[in-house]
Amino acid sequence: MTSQEMVAFKNMLKNTAVAIIEERILMTKSAIDSAQEAANNEDKSSAGDKYETGRAMGHLAKDMYARQQTENIKDLDQLQKVNIQTVYSTAQTGAFIRCKDHAFFIAAGLGKQQVAEWSVFFLSPNAPLAKVLFHKKPGDTFLFNKQELLIVEIY
C-alpha cells in the first residue's frame, strides 16, 4: 500500500467517525427538543404534585441530553484536529494500527465500527488501550482481551 493509499484510508476512517458523531449530535438535539416539548405540554392536574413532577422529569431529561450533546460536540471538535495526513511509524493519535485479526484507529472513542472490509476499533486518545499502544511500533506486542497481539503495520 502506498503512502497516498494509507492516507486515503485514514481519511475514510476519520470521515466515518465524523459522520457517526454528527448523527449523535442530531439525535441528542432531537431528544432535547422532545424533552422540552414534553415538559412544556405537561398539563396542570388537580393533583398539583403530578404536574410539577412531570415538568421536573422533562427538564432533567433535557439536561441529560444537553450534557450528551456537549460531549459529542467536544468529541467532534477533538476529532477534527486529528492529523491523518502523516504516515506514522509508531502508534499515536491519528495512527491506524493493524494486527493479524484486529485493527485500531486512535482518533475518537466510538467502539468497533465496520469500514469497508475492515472491523476497526475506534479508540479515544485518552482510552487505556490507546495509552498502552502509544509509541509501539510494528513487531511489538500488547495485551487485548487477554490475548497477546502482534502489531503488523502502523500508518
Phi and psi in radians as a Rosetta constraint file:
Dihedral C 1 N 2 CA 2 C 2 CIRCULARHARMONIC -1.359 0.35
Dihedral N 2 CA 2 C 2 N 3 CIRCULARHARMONIC 2.847 0.35
Dihedral C 2 N 3 CA 3 C 3 CIRCULARHARMONIC -1.078 0.35
Dihedral N 3 CA 3 C 3 N 4 CIRCULARHARMONIC -0.585 0.35
Dihedral C 3 N 4 CA 4 C 4 CIRCULARHARMONIC -1.119 0.35
Dihedral N 4 CA 4 C 4 N 5 CIRCULARHARMONIC -0.725 0.35
Dihedral C 4 N 5 CA 5 C 5 CIRCULARHARMONIC -1.185 0.35
Dihedral N 5 CA 5 C 5 N 6 CIRCULARHARMONIC -0.635 0.35
Dihedral C 5 N 6 CA 6 C 6 CIRCULARHARMONIC -1.102 0.35
Dihedral N 6 CA 6 C 6 N 7 CIRCULARHARMONIC -0.811 0.35
Dihedral C 6 N 7 CA 7 C 7 CIRCULARHARMONIC -1.132 0.35
Dihedral N 7 CA 7 C 7 N 8 CIRCULARHARMONIC -0.690 0.35
Dihedral C 7 N 8 CA 8 C 8 CIRCULARHARMONIC -1.099 0.35
Dihedral N 8 CA 8 C 8 N 9 CIRCULARHARMONIC -0.703 0.35
Dihedral C 8 N 9 CA 9 C 9 CIRCULARHARMONIC -1.150 0.35
Dihedral N 9 CA 9 C 9 N 10 CIRCULARHARMONIC -0.769 0.35
Dihedral C 9 N 10 CA 10 C 10 CIRCULARHARMONIC -1.123 0.35
Dihedral N 10 CA 10 C 10 N 11 CIRCULARHARMONIC -0.576 0.35
Dihedral C 10 N 11 CA 11 C 11 CIRCULARHARMONIC -1.106 0.35
Dihedral N 11 CA 11 C 11 N 12 CIRCULARHARMONIC -0.720 0.35
Dihedral C 11 N 12 CA 12 C 12 CIRCULARHARMONIC -1.111 0.35
Dihedral N 12 CA 12 C 12 N 13 CIRCULARHARMONIC -0.711 0.35
Dihedral C 12 N 13 CA 13 C 13 CIRCULARHARMONIC -1.090 0.35
Dihedral N 13 CA 13 C 13 N 14 CIRCULARHARMONIC -0.801 0.35
Dihedral C 13 N 14 CA 14 C 14 CIRCULARHARMONIC -1.124 0.35
Dihedral N 14 CA 14 C 14 N 15 CIRCULARHARMONIC -0.743 0.35
Dihedral C 14 N 15 CA 15 C 15 CIRCULARHARMONIC -1.082 0.35
Dihedral N 15 CA 15 C 15 N 16 CIRCULARHARMONIC -0.663 0.35
Dihedral C 15 N 16 CA 16 C 16 CIRCULARHARMONIC -1.076 0.35
Dihedral N 16 CA 16 C 16 N 17 CIRCULARHARMONIC -0.801 0.35
Dihedral C 16 N 17 CA 17 C 17 CIRCULARHARMONIC -1.100 0.35
Dihedral N 17 CA 17 C 17 N 18 CIRCULARHARMONIC -0.750 0.35
Dihedral C 17 N 18 CA 18 C 18 CIRCULARHARMONIC -1.047 0.35
Dihedral N 18 CA 18 C 18 N 19 CIRCULARHARMONIC -0.788 0.35
Dihedral C 18 N 19 CA 19 C 19 CIRCULARHARMONIC -1.081 0.35
Dihedral N 19 CA 19 C 19 N 20 CIRCULARHARMONIC -0.718 0.35
Dihedral C 19 N 20 CA 20 C 20 CIRCULARHARMONIC -1.120 0.35
Dihedral N 20 CA 20 C 20 N 21 CIRCULARHARMONIC -0.812 0.35
Dihedral C 20 N 21 CA 21 C 21 CIRCULARHARMONIC -1.191 0.35
Dihedral N 21 CA 21 C 21 N 22 CIRCULARHARMONIC -0.692 0.35
Dihedral C 21 N 22 CA 22 C 22 CIRCULARHARMONIC -1.093 0.35
Dihedral N 22 CA 22 C 22 N 23 CIRCULARHARMONIC -0.658 0.35
Dihedral C 22 N 23 CA 23 C 23 CIRCULARHARMONIC -1.112 0.35
Dihedral N 23 CA 23 C 23 N 24 CIRCULARHARMONIC -0.722 0.35
Dihedral C 23 N 24 CA 24 C 24 CIRCULARHARMONIC -1.083 0.35
Dihedral N 24 CA 24 C 24 N 25 CIRCULARHARMONIC -0.694 0.35
Dihedral C 24 N 25 CA 25 C 25 CIRCULARHARMONIC -1.106 0.35
Dihedral N 25 CA 25 C 25 N 26 CIRCULARHARMONIC -0.752 0.35
Dihedral C 25 N 26 CA 26 C 26 CIRCULARHARMONIC -1.114 0.35
Dihedral N 26 CA 26 C 26 N 27 CIRCULARHARMONIC -0.712 0.35
Dihedral C 26 N 27 CA 27 C 27 CIRCULARHARMONIC -1.147 0.35
Dihedral N 27 CA 27 C 27 N 28 CIRCULARHARMONIC -0.718 0.35
Dihedral C 27 N 28 CA 28 C 28 CIRCULARHARMONIC -1.224 0.35
Dihedral N 28 CA 28 C 28 N 29 CIRCULARHARMONIC -0.596 0.35
Dihedral C 28 N 29 CA 29 C 29 CIRCULARHARMONIC -1.061 0.35
Dihedral N 29 CA 29 C 29 N 30 CIRCULARHARMONIC -0.785 0.35
Dihedral C 29 N 30 CA 30 C 30 CIRCULARHARMONIC -1.109 0.35
Dihedral N 30 CA 30 C 30 N 31 CIRCULARHARMONIC -0.718 0.35
Dihedral C 30 N 31 CA 31 C 31 CIRCULARHARMONIC -1.145 0.35
Dihedral N 31 CA 31 C 31 N 32 CIRCULARHARMONIC -0.668 0.35
Dihedral C 31 N 32 CA 32 C 32 CIRCULARHARMONIC -1.089 0.35
Dihedral N 32 CA 32 C 32 N 33 CIRCULARHARMONIC -0.812 0.35
Dihedral C 32 N 33 CA 33 C 33 CIRCULARHARMONIC -1.076 0.35
Dihedral N 33 CA 33 C 33 N 34 CIRCULARHARMONIC -0.741 0.35
Dihedral C 33 N 34 CA 34 C 34 CIRCULARHARMONIC -1.131 0.35
Dihedral N 34 CA 34 C 34 N 35 CIRCULARHARMONIC -0.752 0.35
Dihedral C 34 N 35 CA 35 C 35 CIRCULARHARMONIC -1.123 0.35
Dihedral N 35 CA 35 C 35 N 36 CIRCULARHARMONIC -0.702 0.35
Dihedral C 35 N 36 CA 36 C 36 CIRCULARHARMONIC -1.139 0.35
Dihedral N 36 CA 36 C 36 N 37 CIRCULARHARMONIC -0.745 0.35
Dihedral C 36 N 37 CA 37 C 37 CIRCULARHARMONIC -1.107 0.35
Dihedral N 37 CA 37 C 37 N 38 CIRCULARHARMONIC -0.712 0.35
Dihedral C 37 N 38 CA 38 C 38 CIRCULARHARMONIC -1.110 0.35
Dihedral N 38 CA 38 C 38 N 39 CIRCULARHARMONIC -0.718 0.35
Dihedral C 38 N 39 CA 39 C 39 CIRCULARHARMONIC -1.147 0.35
Dihedral N 39 CA 39 C 39 N 40 CIRCULARHARMONIC -0.712 0.35
Dihedral C 39 N 40 CA 40 C 40 CIRCULARHARMONIC -1.207 0.35
Dihedral N 40 CA 40 C 40 N 41 CIRCULARHARMONIC -0.542 0.35
Dihedral C 40 N 41 CA 41 C 41 CIRCULARHARMONIC -1.581 0.35
Dihedral N 41 CA 41 C 41 N 42 CIRCULARHARMONIC 0.012 0.35
Dihedral C 41 N 42 CA 42 C 42 CIRCULARHARMONIC -1.124 0.35
Dihedral N 42 CA 42 C 42 N 43 CIRCULARHARMONIC 2.056 0.35
Dihedral C 42 N 43 CA 43 C 43 CIRCULARHARMONIC -1.374 0.35
Dihedral N 43 CA 43 C 43 N 44 CIRCULARHARMONIC 2.536 0.35
Dihedral C 43 N 44 CA 44 C 44 CIRCULARHARMONIC -1.276 0.35
Dihedral N 44 CA 44 C 44 N 45 CIRCULARHARMONIC 2.175 0.35
Dihedral C 44 N 45 CA 45 C 45 CIRCULARHARMONIC -1.926 0.35
Dihedral N 45 CA 45 C 45 N 46 CIRCULARHARMONIC 3.066 0.35
Dihedral C 45 N 46 CA 46 C 46 CIRCULARHARMONIC -1.168 0.35
Dihedral N 46 CA 46 C 46 N 47 CIRCULARHARMONIC -0.458 0.35
Dihedral C 46 N 47 CA 47 C 47 CIRCULARHARMONIC -1.635 0.35
Dihedral N 47 CA 47 C 47 N 48 CIRCULARHARMONIC 1.632 0.35
Dihedral C 47 N 48 CA 48 C 48 CIRCULARHARMONIC -0.964 0.35
Dihedral N 48 CA 48 C 48 N 49 CIRCULARHARMONIC -0.563 0.35
Dihedral C 48 N 49 CA 49 C 49 CIRCULARHARMONIC -1.087 0.35
Dihedral N 49 CA 49 C 49 N 50 CIRCULARHARMONIC -0.657 0.35
Dihedral C 49 N 50 CA 50 C 50 CIRCULARHARMONIC -1.092 0.35
Dihedral N 50 CA 50 C 50 N 51 CIRCULARHARMONIC -0.728 0.35
Dihedral C 50 N 51 CA 51 C 51 CIRCULARHARMONIC -1.075 0.35
Dihedral N 51 CA 51 C 51 N 52 CIRCULARHARMONIC -0.852 0.35
Dihedral C 51 N 52 CA 52 C 52 CIRCULARHARMONIC -1.132 0.35
Dihedral N 52 CA 52 C 52 N 53 CIRCULARHARMONIC -0.695 0.35
Dihedral C 52 N 53 CA 53 C 53 CIRCULARHARMONIC -1.130 0.35
Dihedral N 53 CA 53 C 53 N 54 CIRCULARHARMONIC -0.761 0.35
Dihedral C 53 N 54 CA 54 C 54 CIRCULARHARMONIC -1.076 0.35
Dihedral N 54 CA 54 C 54 N 55 CIRCULARHARMONIC -0.769 0.35
Dihedral C 54 N 55 CA 55 C 55 CIRCULARHARMONIC -1.130 0.35
Dihedral N 55 CA 55 C 55 N 56 CIRCULARHARMONIC -0.742 0.35
Dihedral C 55 N 56 CA 56 C 56 CIRCULARHARMONIC -1.102 0.35
Dihedral N 56 CA 56 C 56 N 57 CIRCULARHARMONIC -0.721 0.35
Dihedral C 56 N 57 CA 57 C 57 CIRCULARHARMONIC -1.107 0.35
Dihedral N 57 CA 57 C 57 N 58 CIRCULARHARMONIC -0.705 0.35
Dihedral C 57 N 58 CA 58 C 58 CIRCULARHARMONIC -1.095 0.35
Dihedral N 58 CA 58 C 58 N 59 CIRCULARHARMONIC -0.715 0.35
Dihedral C 58 N 59 CA 59 C 59 CIRCULARHARMONIC -1.221 0.35
Dihedral N 59 CA 59 C 59 N 60 CIRCULARHARMONIC -0.646 0.35
Dihedral C 59 N 60 CA 60 C 60 CIRCULARHARMONIC -1.110 0.35
Dihedral N 60 CA 60 C 60 N 61 CIRCULARHARMONIC -0.746 0.35
Dihedral C 60 N 61 CA 61 C 61 CIRCULARHARMONIC -1.100 0.35
Dihedral N 61 CA 61 C 61 N 62 CIRCULARHARMONIC -0.761 0.35
Dihedral C 61 N 62 CA 62 C 62 CIRCULARHARMONIC -1.052 0.35
Dihedral N 62 CA 62 C 62 N 63 CIRCULARHARMONIC -0.764 0.35
Dihedral C 62 N 63 CA 63 C 63 CIRCULARHARMONIC -1.113 0.35
Dihedral N 63 CA 63 C 63 N 64 CIRCULARHARMONIC -0.696 0.35
Dihedral C 63 N 64 CA 64 C 64 CIRCULARHARMONIC -1.098 0.35
Dihedral N 64 CA 64 C 64 N 65 CIRCULARHARMONIC -0.800 0.35
Dihedral C 64 N 65 CA 65 C 65 CIRCULARHARMONIC -1.156 0.35
Dihedral N 65 CA 65 C 65 N 66 CIRCULARHARMONIC -0.608 0.35
Dihedral C 65 N 66 CA 66 C 66 CIRCULARHARMONIC -1.126 0.35
Dihedral N 66 CA 66 C 66 N 67 CIRCULARHARMONIC -0.695 0.35
Dihedral C 66 N 67 CA 67 C 67 CIRCULARHARMONIC -1.124 0.35
Dihedral N 67 CA 67 C 67 N 68 CIRCULARHARMONIC -0.735 0.35
Dihedral C 67 N 68 CA 68 C 68 CIRCULARHARMONIC -1.080 0.35
Dihedral N 68 CA 68 C 68 N 69 CIRCULARHARMONIC -0.735 0.35
Dihedral C 68 N 69 CA 69 C 69 CIRCULARHARMONIC -1.123 0.35
Dihedral N 69 CA 69 C 69 N 70 CIRCULARHARMONIC -0.713 0.35
Dihedral C 69 N 70 CA 70 C 70 CIRCULARHARMONIC -1.051 0.35
Dihedral N 70 CA 70 C 70 N 71 CIRCULARHARMONIC -0.757 0.35
Dihedral C 70 N 71 CA 71 C 71 CIRCULARHARMONIC -1.104 0.35
Dihedral N 71 CA 71 C 71 N 72 CIRCULARHARMONIC -0.752 0.35
Dihedral C 71 N 72 CA 72 C 72 CIRCULARHARMONIC -1.103 0.35
Dihedral N 72 CA 72 C 72 N 73 CIRCULARHARMONIC -0.711 0.35
Dihedral C 72 N 73 CA 73 C 73 CIRCULARHARMONIC -1.140 0.35
Dihedral N 73 CA 73 C 73 N 74 CIRCULARHARMONIC -0.715 0.35
Dihedral C 73 N 74 CA 74 C 74 CIRCULARHARMONIC -1.110 0.35
Dihedral N 74 CA 74 C 74 N 75 CIRCULARHARMONIC -0.755 0.35
Dihedral C 74 N 75 CA 75 C 75 CIRCULARHARMONIC -1.065 0.35
Dihedral N 75 CA 75 C 75 N 76 CIRCULARHARMONIC -0.740 0.35
Dihedral C 75 N 76 CA 76 C 76 CIRCULARHARMONIC -1.112 0.35
Dihedral N 76 CA 76 C 76 N 77 CIRCULARHARMONIC -0.731 0.35
Dihedral C 76 N 77 CA 77 C 77 CIRCULARHARMONIC -1.077 0.35
Dihedral N 77 CA 77 C 77 N 78 CIRCULARHARMONIC -0.781 0.35
Dihedral C 77 N 78 CA 78 C 78 CIRCULARHARMONIC -1.145 0.35
Dihedral N 78 CA 78 C 78 N 79 CIRCULARHARMONIC -0.695 0.35
Dihedral C 78 N 79 CA 79 C 79 CIRCULARHARMONIC -1.108 0.35
Dihedral N 79 CA 79 C 79 N 80 CIRCULARHARMONIC -0.692 0.35
Dihedral C 79 N 80 CA 80 C 80 CIRCULARHARMONIC -1.065 0.35
Dihedral N 80 CA 80 C 80 N 81 CIRCULARHARMONIC -0.469 0.35
Dihedral C 80 N 81 CA 81 C 81 CIRCULARHARMONIC -1.477 0.35
Dihedral N 81 CA 81 C 81 N 82 CIRCULARHARMONIC -0.154 0.35
Dihedral C 81 N 82 CA 82 C 82 CIRCULARHARMONIC -1.223 0.35
Dihedral N 82 CA 82 C 82 N 83 CIRCULARHARMONIC 2.239 0.35
Dihedral C 82 N 83 CA 83 C 83 CIRCULARHARMONIC -1.498 0.35
Dihedral N 83 CA 83 C 83 N 84 CIRCULARHARMONIC 2.009 0.35
Dihedral C 83 N 84 CA 84 C 84 CIRCULARHARMONIC -1.911 0.35
Dihedral N 84 CA 84 C 84 N 85 CIRCULARHARMONIC 0.020 0.35
Dihedral C 84 N 85 CA 85 C 85 CIRCULARHARMONIC -1.376 0.35
Dihedral N 85 CA 85 C 85 N 86 CIRCULARHARMONIC -0.285 0.35
Dihedral C 85 N 86 CA 86 C 86 CIRCULARHARMONIC -1.635 0.35
Dihedral N 86 CA 86 C 86 N 87 CIRCULARHARMONIC 2.418 0.35
Dihedral C 86 N 87 CA 87 C 87 CIRCULARHARMONIC -1.630 0.35
Dihedral N 87 CA 87 C 87 N 88 CIRCULARHARMONIC 1.893 0.35
Dihedral C 87 N 88 CA 88 C 88 CIRCULARHARMONIC -1.485 0.35
Dihedral N 88 CA 88 C 88 N 89 CIRCULARHARMONIC 2.668 0.35
Dihedral C 88 N 89 CA 89 C 89 CIRCULARHARMONIC -1.838 0.35
Dihedral N 89 CA 89 C 89 N 90 CIRCULARHARMONIC -0.200 0.35
Dihedral C 89 N 90 CA 90 C 90 CIRCULARHARMONIC -2.269 0.35
Dihedral N 90 CA 90 C 90 N 91 CIRCULARHARMONIC 2.768 0.35
Dihedral C 90 N 91 CA 91 C 91 CIRCULARHARMONIC -1.239 0.35
Dihedral N 91 CA 91 C 91 N 92 CIRCULARHARMONIC 2.259 0.35
Dihedral C 91 N 92 CA 92 C 92 CIRCULARHARMONIC -2.850 0.35
Dihedral N 92 CA 92 C 92 N 93 CIRCULARHARMONIC 3.083 0.35
Dihedral C 92 N 93 CA 93 C 93 CIRCULARHARMONIC -1.019 0.35
Dihedral N 93 CA 93 C 93 N 94 CIRCULARHARMONIC 2.247 0.35
Dihedral C 93 N 94 CA 94 C 94 CIRCULARHARMONIC 1.663 0.35
Dihedral N 94 CA 94 C 94 N 95 CIRCULARHARMONIC -0.012 0.35
Dihedral C 94 N 95 CA 95 C 95 CIRCULARHARMONIC -1.655 0.35
Dihedral N 95 CA 95 C 95 N 96 CIRCULARHARMONIC 2.559 0.35
Dihedral C 95 N 96 CA 96 C 96 CIRCULARHARMONIC -1.814 0.35
Dihedral N 96 CA 96 C 96 N 97 CIRCULARHARMONIC 2.217 0.35
Dihedral C 96 N 97 CA 97 C 97 CIRCULARHARMONIC -2.051 0.35
Dihedral N 97 CA 97 C 97 N 98 CIRCULARHARMONIC 2.120 0.35
Dihedral C 97 N 98 CA 98 C 98 CIRCULARHARMONIC -1.960 0.35
Dihedral N 98 CA 98 C 98 N 99 CIRCULARHARMONIC 2.257 0.35
Dihedral C 98 N 99 CA 99 C 99 CIRCULARHARMONIC -1.982 0.35
Dihedral N 99 CA 99 C 99 N 100 CIRCULARHARMONIC -3.133 0.35
Dihedral C 99 N 100 CA 100 C 100 CIRCULARHARMONIC -1.007 0.35
Dihedral N 100 CA 100 C 100 N 101 CIRCULARHARMONIC -0.908 0.35
Dihedral C 100 N 101 CA 101 C 101 CIRCULARHARMONIC -1.983 0.35
Dihedral N 101 CA 101 C 101 N 102 CIRCULARHARMONIC 0.037 0.35
Dihedral C 101 N 102 CA 102 C 102 CIRCULARHARMONIC -2.417 0.35
Dihedral N 102 CA 102 C 102 N 103 CIRCULARHARMONIC 2.689 0.35
Dihedral C 102 N 103 CA 103 C 103 CIRCULARHARMONIC -2.412 0.35
Dihedral N 103 CA 103 C 103 N 104 CIRCULARHARMONIC 2.547 0.35
Dihedral C 103 N 104 CA 104 C 104 CIRCULARHARMONIC -2.335 0.35
Dihedral N 104 CA 104 C 104 N 105 CIRCULARHARMONIC 2.542 0.35
Dihedral C 104 N 105 CA 105 C 105 CIRCULARHARMONIC -2.297 0.35
Dihedral N 105 CA 105 C 105 N 106 CIRCULARHARMONIC 2.052 0.35
Dihedral C 105 N 106 CA 106 C 106 CIRCULARHARMONIC -1.592 0.35
Dihedral N 106 CA 106 C 106 N 107 CIRCULARHARMONIC 1.796 0.35
Dihedral C 106 N 107 CA 107 C 107 CIRCULARHARMONIC -2.781 0.35
Dihedral N 107 CA 107 C 107 N 108 CIRCULARHARMONIC -0.832 0.35
Dihedral C 107 N 108 CA 108 C 108 CIRCULARHARMONIC -2.671 0.35
Dihedral N 108 CA 108 C 108 N 109 CIRCULARHARMONIC 2.463 0.35
Dihedral C 108 N 109 CA 109 C 109 CIRCULARHARMONIC -1.396 0.35
Dihedral N 109 CA 109 C 109 N 110 CIRCULARHARMONIC 1.548 0.35
Dihedral C 109 N 110 CA 110 C 110 CIRCULARHARMONIC -2.096 0.35
Dihedral N 110 CA 110 C 110 N 111 CIRCULARHARMONIC 0.101 0.35
Dihedral C 110 N 111 CA 111 C 111 CIRCULARHARMONIC 1.283 0.35
Dihedral N 111 CA 111 C 111 N 112 CIRCULARHARMONIC -2.772 0.35
Dihedral C 111 N 112 CA 112 C 112 CIRCULARHARMONIC -1.447 0.35
Dihedral N 112 CA 112 C 112 N 113 CIRCULARHARMONIC 2.190 0.35
Dihedral C 112 N 113 CA 113 C 113 CIRCULARHARMONIC -2.262 0.35
Dihedral N 113 CA 113 C 113 N 114 CIRCULARHARMONIC 2.587 0.35
Dihedral C 113 N 114 CA 114 C 114 CIRCULARHARMONIC -1.633 0.35
Dihedral N 114 CA 114 C 114 N 115 CIRCULARHARMONIC 2.108 0.35
Dihedral C 114 N 115 CA 115 C 115 CIRCULARHARMONIC -2.280 0.35
Dihedral N 115 CA 115 C 115 N 116 CIRCULARHARMONIC 2.012 0.35
Dihedral C 115 N 116 CA 116 C 116 CIRCULARHARMONIC 0.962 0.35
Dihedral N 116 CA 116 C 116 N 117 CIRCULARHARMONIC -2.252 0.35
Dihedral C 116 N 117 CA 117 C 117 CIRCULARHARMONIC -1.606 0.35
Dihedral N 117 CA 117 C 117 N 118 CIRCULARHARMONIC 0.115 0.35
Dihedral C 117 N 118 CA 118 C 118 CIRCULARHARMONIC -1.771 0.35
Dihedral N 118 CA 118 C 118 N 119 CIRCULARHARMONIC 2.472 0.35
Dihedral C 118 N 119 CA 119 C 119 CIRCULARHARMONIC -1.736 0.35
Dihedral N 119 CA 119 C 119 N 120 CIRCULARHARMONIC 2.019 0.35
Dihedral C 119 N 120 CA 120 C 120 CIRCULARHARMONIC -2.111 0.35
Dihedral N 120 CA 120 C 120 N 121 CIRCULARHARMONIC 2.334 0.35
Dihedral C 120 N 121 CA 121 C 121 CIRCULARHARMONIC -1.538 0.35
Dihedral N 121 CA 121 C 121 N 122 CIRCULARHARMONIC 2.000 0.35
Dihedral C 121 N 122 CA 122 C 122 CIRCULARHARMONIC -1.519 0.35
Dihedral N 122 CA 122 C 122 N 123 CIRCULARHARMONIC 2.062 0.35
Dihedral C 122 N 123 CA 123 C 123 CIRCULARHARMONIC -1.957 0.35
Dihedral N 123 CA 123 C 123 N 124 CIRCULARHARMONIC 2.411 0.35
Dihedral C 123 N 124 CA 124 C 124 CIRCULARHARMONIC -1.222 0.35
Dihedral N 124 CA 124 C 124 N 125 CIRCULARHARMONIC 2.508 0.35
Dihedral C 124 N 125 CA 125 C 125 CIRCULARHARMONIC -1.027 0.35
Dihedral N 125 CA 125 C 125 N 126 CIRCULARHARMONIC -0.363 0.35
Dihedral C 125 N 126 CA 126 C 126 CIRCULARHARMONIC -1.604 0.35
Dihedral N 126 CA 126 C 126 N 127 CIRCULARHARMONIC -0.062 0.35
Dihedral C 126 N 127 CA 127 C 127 CIRCULARHARMONIC -1.195 0.35
Dihedral N 127 CA 127 C 127 N 128 CIRCULARHARMONIC 2.545 0.35
Dihedral C 127 N 128 CA 128 C 128 CIRCULARHARMONIC -0.959 0.35
Dihedral N 128 CA 128 C 128 N 129 CIRCULARHARMONIC -0.713 0.35
Dihedral C 128 N 129 CA 129 C 129 CIRCULARHARMONIC -1.149 0.35
Dihedral N 129 CA 129 C 129 N 130 CIRCULARHARMONIC -0.678 0.35
Dihedral C 129 N 130 CA 130 C 130 CIRCULARHARMONIC -1.076 0.35
Dihedral N 130 CA 130 C 130 N 131 CIRCULARHARMONIC -0.700 0.35
Dihedral C 130 N 131 CA 131 C 131 CIRCULARHARMONIC -1.158 0.35
Dihedral N 131 CA 131 C 131 N 132 CIRCULARHARMONIC -0.578 0.35
Dihedral C 131 N 132 CA 132 C 132 CIRCULARHARMONIC -1.167 0.35
Dihedral N 132 CA 132 C 132 N 133 CIRCULARHARMONIC -0.680 0.35
Dihedral C 132 N 133 CA 133 C 133 CIRCULARHARMONIC -1.302 0.35
Dihedral N 133 CA 133 C 133 N 134 CIRCULARHARMONIC -0.520 0.35
Dihedral C 133 N 134 CA 134 C 134 CIRCULARHARMONIC -0.859 0.35
Dihedral N 134 CA 134 C 134 N 135 CIRCULARHARMONIC 2.322 0.35
Dihedral C 134 N 135 CA 135 C 135 CIRCULARHARMONIC 1.289 0.35
Dihedral N 135 CA 135 C 135 N 136 CIRCULARHARMONIC 0.041 0.35
Dihedral C 135 N 136 CA 136 C 136 CIRCULARHARMONIC -1.349 0.35
Dihedral N 136 CA 136 C 136 N 137 CIRCULARHARMONIC 2.746 0.35
Dihedral C 136 N 137 CA 137 C 137 CIRCULARHARMONIC -2.307 0.35
Dihedral N 137 CA 137 C 137 N 138 CIRCULARHARMONIC 2.935 0.35
Dihedral C 137 N 138 CA 138 C 138 CIRCULARHARMONIC -0.953 0.35
Dihedral N 138 CA 138 C 138 N 139 CIRCULARHARMONIC 2.378 0.35
Dihedral C 138 N 139 CA 139 C 139 CIRCULARHARMONIC 1.752 0.35
Dihedral N 139 CA 139 C 139 N 140 CIRCULARHARMONIC -0.359 0.35
Dihedral C 139 N 140 CA 140 C 140 CIRCULARHARMONIC -1.365 0.35
Dihedral N 140 CA 140 C 140 N 141 CIRCULARHARMONIC 2.775 0.35
Dihedral C 140 N 141 CA 141 C 141 CIRCULARHARMONIC -2.118 0.35
Dihedral N 141 CA 141 C 141 N 142 CIRCULARHARMONIC 2.821 0.35
Dihedral C 141 N 142 CA 142 C 142 CIRCULARHARMONIC -2.737 0.35
Dihedral N 142 CA 142 C 142 N 143 CIRCULARHARMONIC 2.835 0.35
Dihedral C 142 N 143 CA 143 C 143 CIRCULARHARMONIC -1.615 0.35
Dihedral N 143 CA 143 C 143 N 144 CIRCULARHARMONIC 2.323 0.35
Dihedral C 143 N 144 CA 144 C 144 CIRCULARHARMONIC -2.499 0.35
Dihedral N 144 CA 144 C 144 N 145 CIRCULARHARMONIC 2.116 0.35
Dihedral C 144 N 145 CA 145 C 145 CIRCULARHARMONIC 0.884 0.35
Dihedral N 145 CA 145 C 145 N 146 CIRCULARHARMONIC 0.814 0.35
Dihedral C 145 N 146 CA 146 C 146 CIRCULARHARMONIC 1.092 0.35
Dihedral N 146 CA 146 C 146 N 147 CIRCULARHARMONIC 0.327 0.35
Dihedral C 146 N 147 CA 147 C 147 CIRCULARHARMONIC -2.055 0.35
Dihedral N 147 CA 147 C 147 N 148 CIRCULARHARMONIC 2.492 0.35
Dihedral C 147 N 148 CA 148 C 148 CIRCULARHARMONIC -1.547 0.35
Dihedral N 148 CA 148 C 148 N 149 CIRCULARHARMONIC 2.113 0.35
Dihedral C 148 N 149 CA 149 C 149 CIRCULARHARMONIC -1.898 0.35
Dihedral N 149 CA 149 C 149 N 150 CIRCULARHARMONIC 2.509 0.35
Dihedral C 149 N 150 CA 150 C 150 CIRCULARHARMONIC -1.779 0.35
Dihedral N 150 CA 150 C 150 N 151 CIRCULARHARMONIC 2.250 0.35
Dihedral C 150 N 151 CA 151 C 151 CIRCULARHARMONIC -1.355 0.35
Dihedral N 151 CA 151 C 151 N 152 CIRCULARHARMONIC 2.106 0.35
Dihedral C 151 N 152 CA 152 C 152 CIRCULARHARMONIC -1.585 0.35
Dihedral N 152 CA 152 C 152 N 153 CIRCULARHARMONIC -0.695 0.35
Dihedral C 152 N 153 CA 153 C 153 CIRCULARHARMONIC -2.703 0.35
Dihedral N 153 CA 153 C 153 N 154 CIRCULARHARMONIC 2.525 0.35
Dihedral C 153 N 154 CA 154 C 154 CIRCULARHARMONIC -2.375 0.35
Dihedral N 154 CA 154 C 154 N 155 CIRCULARHARMONIC 2.376 0.35
